[in-house]
Amino acid sequence: MNSATTTAPARSSGDDDEGGSDLAIGVFASICRDRLGERLLAFARAAPSVGIGVHEMSRTALLPALVAGELALVMGPGRQRFDLPSMQLWSDQVMIATGREHRFAKQTLVTPAQLRDEIFVVSRQQHGSDMHRFLSQRINPHAPALNAVLMDLGPPRVMDQVAEGEGIALICASHVEHHLDERIVVRPIDSIGAEFPVSAYWRDPKPEPQLAALIDMLAAGARG
């Protein structure tokens, strides 16, 4: 399994001599990792015997890894499915991030047509190019991905470039919750496809107790 982190594969509680169980969770880039970090930490505190490993993966690799048994749970963009147990966690939205001096900072809304000639800065790390393609397709599904410069920098450093006026970036509304630099201005994009659901998927309709407890916690967060 190709992922940004490594952990033991998902296994049943009977495989652990101490009664614990490892849960391997797959997420798409930073969409779910950032938003769910506090919930996963709370679960880890409530069930210290259960080891949790979070794998950042490409969007297209998540469900195949789940079906193959390499992951216990995956979370990423998509609607609930009929062929797998699933639930919607939240609705997210594609947004544009710029420096304060950029012309988009003076607008309340940005159109897809305005983005065609812009240059976007994208991280080569943590599936940044995959994220950029996905967000581009959400706002303009019939066009190639928006022009991008790939940078050998992590996502935080790329956002530093945006803050300094060295480019703009596509981000998700859920990223705005996580303390963006005060020099960054975020604007919504006027596109029907800009909004998209984020869901969780698992294999067994009756999951083993540790996974069931995690799903219940995620469901409570989705309702709240």
N, C-alpha and C positions, 0 to 999 in steps of 0.2 A: 504494500500500500504506500503510495507516494503522498506524504503529508509534511507539514511544517514541524510537527512534533512527533515523538514516538512514545508508545505506551504498550502495555500488554494487550493482546486482542481480547474482545469481549468474551466472557465465559460465565458459566452458571455458578451459583454459590457453592455447589457441591465440589467444585474443582479447587477450592481454596481451603487449606488445612485449618485456617483460623476462622473460617466462616464468612470471610469477606468476599467481595466480587469486584473485578475490574470492569468498568464501563468505558468503552471506547466511543467517543462522540465525534462526529464529523460536522464541521461547519464550513460555510463558504466564505473565504477571506475573512474580513473583520465584521461582516454584517451582524452575525449572531454572537461572535466572541465578545465584542464590546458590550452589547446590550444585555447579554445573559451572564456576564461575569459575576455579578453580585449574587444572582440566584444560584449559580453553580457553587460558589463559595459557601453560601448558606446551607446547601445540601451536603457539601463535604463536611461541614461542622456538625450537622445533624446525624450524619452517617459516616463517622470517621473510619470505619472498617472497609468502606467501599472506595476503592481507588478509581479516580476519574481521569481519563486522558483525553485532551481535546486536540483534534487533528484539523488544521486548516487545509482545505483541499479545493481543487477546481470544482466548479458547479456541476459539470458533467460526470465527475468521478464519484459524487456522493452516493447516489442511489445504487449504482452497481456495487460499490463497496458494502453497502447495507445488505443488499440481496445476497452477496457472497458470504455474509457472516463475519466480515472484517470489522464491522461497526455495530454497536447496539442501537444507536440512535443517530439520526442526521437532522440538521436544521439548515434551511436555506430558502431562497426565493422559490415560490411555487404555491399552487393551490392544494387543497386536500385531495387525496387520491382515493379511487375505489378499490385498487388492487393492493393497497397497503394501509395499515392503521395509521392515522395521521390526524393532526389538528392544526388550525391556524393559530399562530402566536401573536402576530400583530400585522398591521398594514404599514408598509414603508413607502418612501417617496424619493425619487431622484431629484437632486438639487445641484446648484452650481455654487462653487466656492471661489471667491476672488479676493484680491487685495482691495484696500479702501479706495485706491485711486483709479481702479478699473471702471470703465463706462457702465458695466452691469451693476455696479454698486449703487448707481443713481437711479436704477429702475426698481420697480416693485415686483416685476415678473419678467422672465426671459423666455423667448420663443425658440423652438428648435432651429428655425431658419437663421437666427442670429448666431448660432453656435458653429455653423458650417466652416467659417474661415478662421476660427479661433484655434490656438495651439494649447493643448492640454498637457500638463505634466503628470506622468504616471510612474509609479514605482515598479521596478522589475521584481521586487521582493513580495512575498506573501500574496501571490496570485493577483498582483495589481493590474496586469494587462487583461486578465480574464475578467476582473471586476469592471474595468473601463469598457470592455466590449459589451458586457451584459447591460450596464447602465445606458450606454449609447443606443443599444437595440431597444431598450424600453421606451425611449423618447422618439426614436425614428427607426422602426423595425425594417423598413425597406431600403435603408441606406447603409453604406459601410460605416464602420466605427469612426467616430470623430478623430480628427488629426491629433496625434499624440507624440510626445517626446518621452521615451523610456529612460529612466534615470536609475543609476546604481545606488539608490538611496532608499532607506526604509520609509514607510508611509509618513511618520512624523516629520522627517526631514523634507519630504516632498511638500508637505503642508507649510513648512517654513518658507519654501520657495514661493508658494502661493501668497503667503502673507507679505513677502518682500516684493510682490508685483512681478515675479519672474514667470508667470504662467497662471492658468486657472485649472480647476479640477472638478470632475463630477464626483459627488459624494451622496450618501443617503441621509435622510432626515434623522435616522437613528444615530448617525455619527455626531450630529450637532449636540446631542445630549452629553457628549464626553469632552467638554472643556476645550473647544477649539480656541486657537490663538485669538485674542481680542482684535488683532489687526485684520482678521478674515471676515469678509461679508458673505452671507449665504442668501441665495435667492431661489424661489421655486421656479420650475420650468413649466410652461404652458403646453402640456401634452397629456392626452388622456392616459397614455401608457406610463406616465411618470409614477403613478401609484401602483404598487405591487404587493401581494401578500407574502409573508414569510411564515413557513410552516415547519412542523416537526414530523418525522416519519420513523416508524420502527417496524419490525417484521411480524412479531407474534401478537395476535389479538389479546392474548392473556400473558403479558410479559412477566418475567421472574420478578420477585418482590422488590429488589433494589431498583430495577429499571422502572417498575410501576410507581414506586415512590417518587422518583425523579419526574416522571411524566405528570403525576398529580401536582407536583410543585410548579411545573411549567404551566399546567392548565390553570392553576390558581392565579398565576401571574398574568396569563392571557385574559382572564375574566376581570382582573383588577386593573 
